[in-house]
Amino acid sequence: MLYFPIGYYIVRDTIALKSDTVLIGLHPGLTQLDLPDRSPGYQGVGEPKALLLAPQNGHNIVSGLGIFTGGVNPRATGILWMAGEESLLDDVQFHGFAGTVLSPAVRKTFYDASGGRGQFASGRWGAQYPSLWVTRGGGTFNNVWSPNTFARSGLYVSDTTTPGHVYQLSVEHHLSVEIQLDRVENWDFNAPQTEEEAQTSPEAVAIAIEQSKNVTFANYHGYRVTRSRQPFATAIRITNSSDIRFRNGHIKSENGYAICDANGCGRFLRAGKFAFDNAVQDVTRHLDVREREFAVLDVAATARKNTDQPGAISEPQRAQSRGAATVVAPGASIRKLEDGFSAIAGATVDGAGTLYFADRSQQRIFSWTAGRGLTVVRDAAHDPVNLVATKSGEILVVSSAGPQGTVYLFDPGKPTEAMTVLSPQPAAPTSGAAVVRPVNIWVNGELEDQLDPRTFEYTTLAELFTRDVATPAPRQYVSPDGSLFLPATRVFQQGPDDSYAGMDDSGWRWSHNLDAYGLIAAMPGRRIAVISGAENRTYTAVVQADGTLRDLQLVAERGGESVAVDTAGNFYVANGQVFVYDRRGALVGQIDVPERPVQLLFGGTGRRTLFILTHHALYAVTTRAPGETQPWSVGKD
């Protein structure tokens, strides 16, 4: 047994443990084994070379140590673990990005950070072998934090049937994959977390399972940071694997934020728009799981075989749109209108039925009609997020630009540089104007005590949502033609702490108007459909003259990203697919879309086109009943 006091221990070659070696450190942040940059034996192309090596079938215990393989050691793997089922790796941190602590003397002597993108050293992200590589071994792995961006992955398990038991593993900030299993059997992961950072891992798969079986993931939390600027296909990717069990999956992109600034002290749930589009993709079976919250999911122990080609796994029968004939026009089907986008949403339809929408990542605003097809109407770095059409045909834009966000208008028929920036006004009655509201709102009361000490009851999510939508905004934006007013909900600003794509020098902004996938305009007194994201429910509510909502009535025990309503009283809810509920709240149909829908709205001729926006494509389907009208009449295309 070796005990390591606090300190930085410089390692220049592999530390090979004996079968019964025990290493104990005092603290993984302050007791580190550090490999200097450009160490001989760790350079060039070649097999992995470990900083710490645990032998096959060993009974080793390693606890309380930090591991840092530097930034310019491409053959390095932090720990190569081949020990047996009775071994233990406990309270270990792999340094290299978040949470890394290096003394100035160590950093100056052994790591040159002058030309690198890393926080503590030069080097290419994702260029090293995995930080923790378990092969032909197993054991118990507890409280491991693996956020080293220089490594290809945080945990790689390969070629083993030795049981492994993982508890409270956090793997973050890797370029392409966080946790990877390759030819693995008899492992379980308990309360693992993965986190994808906007700068380092916008295209990372959280968990990749390949050629493996008899694996369990329980209480998994897959998180993409709220400042992500683009979507990614899936959190979990499964290939040629079976008997994979998931218990309690939680895939999200929301995080609480509290601040005291010029607007006062407040708390806000920052709702990220770019969680994984799918929770799970089974590549072999060509199946996607779009539900981001689930209790039980099993991948079958054996796959159905294709009798025409023995040994080949066939594609299963595809699920068809169920009950869609009740709402879709006879002979109509989903059709793709356009694709090739990065992240579209925020759509609106003007008085003539023309569709307008924004690609937030590309900062472009498009229009679409059946006659003209796709047109770029604005292409400038004004950070457009959500749009709404005024009665006069101008487009009001809610933008994330500036410390408090910006609201501006443009006329599609005028030169591209022409625009009008609006200033917020004190809230006041606005006769004849429609109210503009976000379609979906996420309120869950984070960072605030919700316990009533008199009754010892907690405020419910439904009560939080009802209270939020009934609270008037102190200011509002009014369109120049007087046809619309937008309540100016508070904008929460998080100052810049690094350089991220899409961030200006004032940092990031969040608000209900910015976080929504779309806006709806309605005259006071009208009942509209809205979504409570935290509850995953859809409600109707009556619009008030001050812009608030009252008399909430539950429509469906399903919420999601968007909802649209037709004149027959059907509610179309985007939540992985398009689910259709009648006016009584009964599920009457499902419209299956090739990609995850994020916004729904009616437009086109007679408002009988249901536009379906996914992040990357625009779809449409013709419905039996037209969509509910705008506050003003809708003509032809």
WOHU-V155657 format. One record per run of one state. SS is the DSSP state (H for helix, E for strand, C for the rest). FROM is the first residue (numbers start at 1). TO is the last residue. If there is no record, write none. Layout:
# WOHU-V155657
ss;from;to
SS;FROM;TO
SS;FROM;TO
This chain:
# WOHU-V155657
ss;from;to
C;1;1
E;2;4
C;5;6
E;7;11
C;12;14
E;15;16
C;17;21
E;22;25
C;26;30
E;31;35
C;36;48
E;49;54
C;55;60
E;61;63
C;64;65
E;66;68
C;69;75
E;76;81
C;82;87
E;88;94
C;95;103
H;104;110
C;111;127
E;128;128
C;129;131
E;132;135
C;136;138
E;139;146
C;147;150
E;151;151
C;152;154
E;155;160
C;161;163
E;164;167
C;168;169
E;170;172
C;173;176
E;177;190
C;191;192
E;193;196
C;197;204
E;205;210
C;211;212
E;213;224
C;225;233
E;234;239
C;240;241
E;242;252
C;253;253
E;254;261
C;262;263
E;264;271
C;272;277
E;278;282
C;283;286
E;287;289
C;290;292
E;293;299
C;300;304
E;305;305
C;306;312
E;313;313
C;314;323
H;324;326
C;327;327
E;328;328
C;329;334
E;335;339
C;340;343
E;344;349
C;350;354
E;355;359
C;360;363
E;364;369
C;370;372
E;373;379
C;380;383
E;384;389
C;390;394
E;395;399
C;400;405
E;406;410
C;411;419
E;420;422
C;423;424
E;425;426
C;427;433
E;434;438
C;439;439
E;440;441
C;442;450
E;451;452
C;453;456
E;457;458
C;459;460
H;461;469
C;470;474
E;475;478
C;479;483
E;484;487
C;488;491
E;492;494
C;495;503
E;504;504
C;505;506
E;507;510
C;511;511
H;512;515
C;516;518
E;519;522
C;523;526
E;527;532
C;533;536
E;537;543
C;544;548
E;549;556
C;557;561
E;562;566
C;567;570
E;571;574
C;575;577
E;578;581
C;582;586
E;587;591
C;592;596
E;597;603
C;604;604
H;605;607
C;608;608
E;609;614
C;615;616
E;617;623
C;624;626
E;627;627
C;628;637
